[in-house]
Amino acid sequence: MEYKIGTQLRSFRLKCNMTQEQLADKLNVTSQTISKWENGLSCPDIMMLPELTAVLGMTLDELFQTTPETHLKRIEQMLEHDLTEHDFEYAKRELLNACQQSETKAQATTLLSSLYLSRSEADRTKAMQYAKQAIELDPLNKDNHSLLNIASNAHVWDWCATHHSDYIDYYKNFIKQHPDYSMGYEWLISNLIQDNRLEEAEDVLLKMNPYQDECHQLLYKGWLLRKSGKLEEAEKCWDSMIKKDDWLSYSFRADVYATLAEYDKAIACYKKAAELETSPKYTDNWLNIAQIYKIQGNSTDAIHAYQ
């Protein structure tokens, strides 16, 4: 590492048409110190790196010859937090570069999607805030309410705005190309049921049977029954999911209860799921419990659930 840093320092110093003595004067060190750095006998103090890279017109990544893999790992970590505009531009630049390399193209493309989704979610939050302010200033302006609706991804009885036809068509083609990938069927059948395209959903349920476990099959079968008006049969189907002490089955059953606004039953099942799940545990069960308590106006228990 020391040798690579020294090589980079010498390379950028020569690009700047600068002697060791001239660089030393700018940094208030001796020319012997510069020589030791360039020959790998010592390294610059970490506190000096910002000034050193500024004088030579280089970045820290260039100084340390950061690999594409290191950039990708750094960007993955960055995406777990709010991004500044500088962070976004850095990540976009490095990911587009990585997309040009066959060994990093797939991972970089996935991260590009995550990057833009992260920014869109942040922008959506800002849009919600401004829409609410606009409503306060002009409460009877329909456009303000429409903006809040769109930014919040809230439900409206407007088929044109809420149907999932393009998404459904995409996953119909996807499962033709990847018939043994179980998640593809889930994304397809979920949206077919949401759009009340029940006959198509039943066909997908039959196709997914060889590739998906019984719990998932019962979940979607129950929704198909309920959407068809067979409420008691749907309940029996969902109840059969939790005959085994499996955390995911209880979590799925809780999701159904929560969707139907049967909140107390949902909380009980989420807690059972959290109890049965082995470490490392997902946070979903307790986040869902907290959200239900918020809906119920129970802030104390919501806080405990978040904790």
N, C-alpha and C positions, 0 to 999 in steps of 0.2 A: 504493500500500500504506500509506504514512504517513497519507494522508487517511482511509482506511478505518479504520485503527487509532484515529485521533483521533475519528472519528465514533462508534465503538463505546465508547471511553472516556467521552465526553460522555454518551452514551445511558445507560450503566450508572451513571454518577455521579448523573445526575438521578433514576434509578429508586431510588437509595439516599437521595434527598433530601439530597444532600451538595453543599456549595459547593466551588469550586476551592480555597479557602483551607483548608477542613476536610480535603480529600483530601491537600493538600500537607503539612499537619501530621502526618497519619498516616504519610506516606512520608518525612518529614524532607527535603522539597524545598521550593522556593519556589512560590508560586501562579503566578508567571510561567512556571515550568517546565511546570506543568499546562496552562496556556494554550497554550504552544507545542506540546505533545503533541496537544491537541485540535484545533488549527488546522493540523496537518500540517507544522509548521515544524521539528519534531524528533521523535525517537522515544525511548521509555523504554529505558534500558540493559537488556540481556538479563538481567543478574543481579537486576534489580528486578521482573521479570515475575511470579515466583511470589507475592511479597508484594502487588503491585498487583492481580492477579486475585483474590487472597484477600480483600483489603479491599473490592473491588467485587462480590464474590460471582459471579464469572464464570469461565469456563474459558479456556484458551489458544485453543481452537478458536473460541470466541465472540469473543475479542479479534481474532483474525486472520480471522474470517469464513470458516472453512475450508469448501470446497465439498464436495458429496457425492462427487465424483470423487476428491478428495484423500483422503477417508476410505477409499474403496474401495482406492485404491493403498496406503495405509498398512496396511490390514488384510491385503492380499495379502502384504506384506512380513512382517507379524507372524506369519502362518501358517507361515512357514519356520522358526520357532523355538518353543520351549516357551512356552505361554501361562500367565500368572498368572490368578487368578480375576478380578482387576481388568481385565486385558486382554480376557478372555472376555466379561465383561459390557459393556465398551465396544464390542467388535466386534459383539456380538449386537444391542445397541441401535441402532447406526448402520446395520447391515444391514437390520434390520426397518424402519427409517425409509426406507432406500433402496428397499425392496421396494414402498413406496407410490407411488414415482415411476416412470412408464412408461419413462423413458430409462435408468434404472439398475436396473430390476426383474430383468432376466435375469442380469446379472452379480452382483447382490447375492444372488440365490437360489442361484447356484452357490457363492458364497463362504460362504453359510450352511451348506450341506452340508459344505463343507471344514472350516468352523469346528467343527461338531459331531463330524465324523469325527476331527479333531485331538484334541479333548477325549476322545473315546471311546478313542482309541489310548493316550493318556496314562493314562486310568483303567484300561485293560486291563493296562498295564504294572504299575500299582500292585496290581491284583487278582492278577497272577501272583506278585508279591513276597510278598503276604500269604498267598496259598495255599501257597507253599513254606514260609513260616514255620509255618503251621498244620500242614503235614505233618510238619515236624520236631517239633512239640509233640505231635502225635497221629498217628503214621505209619500206623495201621491204620484210620483213619476214611475211609470211602469218599467222603463228601461233600467232604473236602479235596482228594482226587485229582480228583473231578469238576469242582470249581471251577478247579483248575489246567488241566485239559483244555479247559474252555470258554474260559478267559482266554487260553490259548495258541493257541486255534483248532487244536488237534491233531486228528489223525485217530482216529476210533473206528469199529468195525464196528457201527454203529447207524444203519440206513437212515433212520429217522425224524428223526434229528438231522443227517444229512449230505446228504440229497437237495436238489436245487435247483429244485423244481417251480415255486415262486412266481416265482423269478428267470427261469426259462425261459418261463413264461407271459407275463411282462412283455415280454420281447424278441421273442416271437412276434408280439405285438400291435404292438410298436415297428416291426418291419421291414415290417409291412403298411402302416403310416402313412408310413414313410421307406424305401422299398425300394432307394433308390440310395445309402444310407449304409452303406459297407462294414463299418465297425466293429461295427454292430449284429449282422451275421451272425456275426462272430467271437465276440462275447460269448455268442451263442445256441449256436453249434455247440460251443464249448469245454465248456459245461456239459451239453449233451446227451451228448457223448462221456464226460464224467466220470461221468454217471449211467447209462452203458451203454444209452442210448436211440439205438441205432445206426441204425436205419431212418430215424428222424426226422432224425438228423444227416446222413445221406447225401442226403436231400431238400434240407436247408439248403445243403449243399455245392454242389449243382447250381444252386440259386437264387443263390448268392453269386458264381459264376464270372464273370458279366459285370462285377462291381463290385470284384473283388479281384485282385491280381497273382498270378503263377504260384507264387511262393515261398510265399505264405500258403495257396494251394490245396493244394500238395504237403505242407505241414506237416500240415494237417487230414486229408488223404487218408491219409497215413502212419499217423496215430493211429487212423483208422477201420480200416485194414488190420490193425494190431496188435491192436486190441480184438477183431477178428473171428478172431484166431488165425493170421493170415497174416504171420508174423514176417519171413520173408525178403523178401516183397514190400514190407513196410513199410520195411525197411532200404534197399532199392533206391530206393524213392520218396524217402526223406529224403536219400540220397546224391545224387540227381539235383538237389537244391536247390543244392548247392555247386559245380556245374560252372562256374558263372560266379563270377568274383572279386568277389562282392558281400558287404559286411560283414554286412548283415542276414541273409542266407542262412546264413552261418557262425554267427551268433549264435543263429538258430533251431535249427540242427543241434546246437549246443552245449547248448541248452535240453533237447533230446530226450535227448542223452547223459546230462546231469545228472539228468533225471527217472528214467532207467533205472539210475542209480548207476554209470555208466561214466565215472568221474570224470577219468581221465587223458585220455581222448578229448575230454571236455567242455572241459577246460582248454586243450588244443591248439586247439580251434575258437574258444573265447572269445578267445584271444590273437590268432588270425588275424583275427577280427572287429575287435578293437581296432586292429590294424595297418592294416586296410583302411579303417576309418572315417575320414572327413574331419572337420576341426575346424569348429565346436565339437562335441566328442564327448560322447556319453552316458557316464555312469559305470557303467552296468549290467554291462558285460562284466567289468570289474575287480572290482566288488563280488561278482559271482558266483564269480569265481576265488578271491577271498579266503574266501568262505564254504565253498567246497569244501576249501581247504587247512585250514580250521578243523575240518571234519568228519574230515579225514585226520589231524588232530593235528599238522599242520605249521604251528606258530605263526609261525615266521620268515618263510616265504614268504607267509603270510596278511598279515602286517604290511606286507611289501613291496607286495603287491597293493593293500592299502588306501591306501598312500602314493601 
